[in-house]
Amino acid sequence: MSGFFKSSIGRKYAMALSALFLMVFLLQHFAINILSVFSPDVFNEASHFMGTFWAVQFVLQPILIFGVIFHFVMGFILEIKNNKARQKSYVKNNGNANSTWMSRNMLLSGAVVLAFLVLHFIDFWIPEINVKYVQGDMSGLLPSGEGFRYYEELVHKFENPLRVGAYVLAFVLLSLHLLHGFSSAFQSIGANSIYKKSMKGLAQVYAIGLPVGFIFIALYHHFTH
């Protein structure tokens, strides 16, 4: 197994699988968050289920955290090795002519997305862990004891225009990151060459549509509350 990760192909394959896993999580995360626009009650119920169901909390959540850490660490390793390879071939090739700006700056966009994840954890995940496992309150209710608190907390976080601006910027860069990363992930596992046209269209829909959806959620709550 260690030899697999030491090889260039092995690292790219592992990176691709972690990327695909995180993209599935993003889609699931969006599916729940968009409910807050249409039905606060349904959003509260879905959030409470995800926040208390044992399989999500003690199986999927640790896997997700590991996947995030693994993806970014592997991304930094691959970027460093790719930069070294580019420097060796720079005399023969014009980097700007042979690759897109996004493919040459995945490390930059990835670093910004990672910073956003830290903000997101501070805003939502850490307070949730504190309430449930430090204070020992698994009810999900408001301090008054009436109704679930998830929707109220979401709306409160999006009141600050600076925080909303940070979210919008992060999702714009996430879109750019995904535009290259989606097709690259499928190419690494060999699916891109088989379904090239379909994968290109799906990549564009996902990489643009999903971040735009998250931006819409943030702006909707900012301007309607």
C-alpha atoms as one frame of an Amber mdcrd trajectory, in Angstrom:
protein
   0.000   0.000   0.000   2.846   2.412   0.815   4.334   1.691  -2.626   0.993
   2.599  -4.200   1.023   6.086  -2.639   4.684   6.583  -3.545   3.973   6.141
  -7.249   2.752   9.083  -9.330  -0.204   7.106 -10.673  -1.138   5.901  -7.198
  -1.138   9.419  -5.747  -3.253  10.766  -8.614  -5.728   7.897  -8.300  -6.055
   8.414  -4.542  -6.465  12.154  -5.079  -9.192  11.518  -7.655 -11.132   9.154
  -5.381 -10.980  11.599  -2.458 -12.157  14.395  -4.784 -15.128  12.341  -5.986
 -16.036  11.491  -2.385 -15.977  15.169  -1.401 -18.056  16.126  -4.439 -20.749
  13.659  -3.370 -20.673  15.212   0.110 -20.995  18.732  -1.355 -24.071  17.650
  -3.301 -25.640  16.132  -0.190 -24.768  19.234   1.845 -26.384  21.477  -0.756
 -29.499  19.292  -0.918 -30.078  19.883   2.805 -29.133  23.577   2.858 -31.399
  24.516  -0.055 -34.324  23.276   2.044 -33.785  26.342   4.257 -34.983  28.519
   1.365 -38.202  26.604   0.751 -39.172  25.147   4.134 -37.489  26.038   7.432
 -39.357  23.215   9.171 -38.145  20.544   6.738 -34.621  21.998   6.908 -34.720
  21.794  10.707 -35.910  18.196  10.655 -33.295  17.134   8.093 -30.531  18.940
  10.009 -31.602  17.348  13.293 -31.597  13.895  11.722 -28.110  14.379  10.232
 -26.877  15.841  13.518 -28.102  13.019  15.748 -28.196   9.825  13.658 -25.377
   7.623  14.985 -24.153   6.420  11.569 -23.703   9.993  10.371 -22.054  11.191
  13.567 -19.726   8.289  14.324 -19.095   6.725  10.905 -19.615   9.200   8.069
 -18.398  12.304   9.924 -14.953  10.877  10.814 -14.605   9.552   7.254 -15.481
  13.011   5.920 -12.918  14.747   8.137 -10.263  12.242   7.082 -11.259  12.730
   3.419 -10.906  16.515   3.659  -7.484  16.309   5.331  -6.278  13.601   2.947
  -7.452  15.495  -0.150  -5.708  18.740   0.765  -2.485  17.089   1.964  -2.307
  14.976  -1.189  -3.115  18.071  -3.257  -0.189  19.981  -1.776   2.142  17.013
  -2.395   1.046  16.652  -6.019   1.301  20.389  -6.648   4.849  20.528  -5.305
   5.878  17.601  -7.502   4.098  19.095 -10.537   5.862  22.426 -10.028   9.219
  20.656  -9.995   8.304  18.843 -13.213   7.222  22.115 -14.858  10.487  23.813
 -13.952  12.446  21.039 -15.663  10.407  21.264 -18.877   9.898  25.043 -18.903
  12.729  25.599 -21.404  10.993  23.363 -23.946   7.369  24.319 -23.232   5.448
  27.499 -22.627   3.425  26.773 -19.486   0.802  29.397 -20.303   0.248  27.923
 -23.763  -0.053  24.304 -22.637  -2.259  24.613 -19.554  -5.051  26.754 -18.168
  -4.576  29.309 -15.398  -6.753  27.172 -13.142  -4.726  24.009 -13.662  -1.549
  25.921 -12.730  -3.131  27.468  -9.639  -5.058  24.607  -8.052  -2.893  25.045
  -4.949  -3.991  28.689  -4.600  -7.699  27.992  -5.036  -7.391  24.927  -2.808
  -5.769  26.997  -0.060  -8.626  29.534  -0.202 -11.226  26.743  -0.117  -9.401
  25.233   2.874  -9.507  28.624   4.644 -13.238  28.743   3.919 -13.681  25.288
   5.424 -11.958  26.483   8.587 -14.397  29.429   8.737 -17.309  27.087   8.085
 -16.168  24.764  10.882 -15.858  27.729  13.269 -19.295  29.021  12.268 -21.268
  25.788  12.378 -19.446  22.538  13.162 -17.532  23.505  16.326 -20.555  25.207
  17.991 -22.665  22.156  17.114 -20.121  19.766  18.625 -19.954  21.986  21.724
 -23.725  21.949  22.220 -24.137  18.225  21.632 -21.082  16.683  23.236 -19.784
  19.278  25.722 -23.095  20.649  26.981 -24.749  17.278  26.362 -27.811  18.733
  24.618 -28.907  16.472  21.745 -32.413  17.960  21.539 -31.589  20.497  18.845
 -34.081  22.884  20.408 -33.774  26.645  20.848 -32.664  27.897  24.286 -36.323
  28.687  24.925 -37.135  25.019  24.402 -39.357  25.749  21.408 -38.602  24.548
  17.898 -35.312  23.429  16.387 -32.479  25.966  16.420 -30.762  25.054  13.106
 -32.647  27.499  10.890 -32.279  30.329  13.404 -28.529  29.754  13.623 -28.171
  29.651   9.823 -30.024  32.931   9.383 -28.002  34.570  12.152 -24.676  33.631
  10.528 -25.674  35.254   7.236 -26.598  38.603   8.783 -22.979  39.844   8.657
 -22.173  41.203   5.153 -18.434  40.515   5.613 -19.106  36.862   6.355 -21.461
  36.617   3.379 -18.821  38.248   1.169 -16.234  35.709   2.347 -18.633  32.872
   1.537 -19.339  34.256  -1.947 -15.632  34.662  -2.735 -14.877  31.165  -1.456
 -17.588  29.614  -3.615 -16.413  31.486  -6.709 -12.936  30.025  -6.194 -14.472
  26.637  -5.406 -16.210  26.802  -8.788 -12.899  27.451 -10.537 -11.297  24.666
  -8.510 -14.050  22.234  -9.470 -13.988  23.147 -13.165 -10.521  21.671 -13.408
 -10.729  19.162 -10.559 -13.919  17.400 -11.710 -12.628  16.452 -15.154  -9.158
  15.766 -13.762 -10.586  13.308 -11.232 -12.474  11.368 -13.895  -9.441  11.414
 -16.155  -7.282   9.960 -13.383  -9.594   6.957 -12.955  -9.936   6.473 -16.721
 -13.583   7.485 -17.110 -12.973  10.808 -18.845 -11.650   9.243 -22.048 -14.635
   6.904 -22.305 -17.327   9.515 -21.719 -15.397  12.662 -22.633 -18.286  14.796
 -23.925 -20.685  13.709 -21.194 -18.097  14.254 -18.465 -17.259  17.729 -19.766
 -20.902  18.785 -19.685 -21.515  17.234 -16.280 -18.360  18.879 -14.905 -19.503
  22.325 -16.044 -23.018  21.879 -14.637 -21.699  20.662 -11.292 -18.748  23.061
 -10.978 -20.844  26.132 -11.792 -24.307  25.139 -10.609 -23.427  23.910  -7.128
 -21.348  26.939  -5.998 -23.969  29.274  -7.501 -26.574  27.412  -5.472 -24.611
  27.891  -2.240 -24.110  31.587  -3.068 -27.847  31.927  -3.652 -28.586  30.428
  -0.219 -26.226  32.861   1.532 -27.542  35.911  -0.340 -31.171  34.853   0.092
 -30.895  34.681   3.870 -28.803  37.852   4.030 -31.302  39.978   2.120 -34.556
  38.460   3.359 -33.916  38.559   7.124
